[in-house]
């Protein structure tokens, strides 16, 4: 592929409603892990192959430790070495 980058992109909406069942001080870290696990499930890969972009991480943590967002729309981009990078969609 000379000069052309062929990357696969998918937009996924991940519902974080389940995270709110936990006590306040663990919600944001669990939300980050949950986003990685759900994206891996949708993309049919291991969670170790999914990386979260800094902007997406900031969005999850934007309202603090106890109040992560209820839903997140992410764009998954496939890299050359079969890794996926999750970015905030939209």
N, C-alpha and C positions, 0 to 999 in steps of 0.2 A: 504494500500500500504506500506508494511513493507520494509523500506530501499530504495525503488525505488521512484524516483521523476518523475512523468509524467507531462511534461510541453509542452504546445502547442507552436510551433514557426512558424512564418510566416515572409517572407521577402517582404517588400513593397517599391516601388519606389515612392517618393512624389516629384512632380514637383513644384518648388517654383517660377516659372516664373511670376505668378500673383502678387507676393510680390513686384516685381520691379516697379509696377505701382504707388506705394505710394512714398511719399517724403522720402528723404534719412534717416532722423533721426528716423524713426519708423520701418524701414525694418527688422532688426534683431529681435526685440521683437514680431513683427507680424509674422515673420517666425516661431518662437518657438510655438506660439499659433496655427498657421496654421498646423504645423506638428502634433500637438496633436489632432486637430479637424479632419484632414484627416485620421489619424490612427484610431480614434474612429469610423469614418464612415466605414472604411474597415473592422474593427473588430466587428462591430455592437454592440457597447457599448457606454456609456456616456464618454465625455471628462474628467470627474472627475476621471474615472477609469484608465486613461492612465498617466503614469509617464515617464518623459524623463531622460535618463541616463546622467550623468555628461559629459561623453566623447562626446555624441551627441550634448549636449548643447555647449560645447567648439568648436566643429566643425562648428556649425551654426554661432557662434560669432568669428571664427578664422580670418576672413577678416575684422572684425570691425563692427560697427553699421550700416554703409551705404551699405555694399557689402556682403550680405549673399550669399551662393552658390545657383546655379540655380536648382539643383536636390539633393535629399538626399535619399540614400538607407538605410532603417532601418529594424532591425530584432525585431519583437514583440514577447516577451516571456510572457506567461501567468503564474501568480503565484497562490498560493494556495487559496487566498481569492478573486478570480475573478478580480484581478488587472492585467494590462498589463504594462510591462516595455519596453520602446523603447531603443534599443541600435544601435550603428552605425554598419551597416553590412559591412563586408568585408575586 
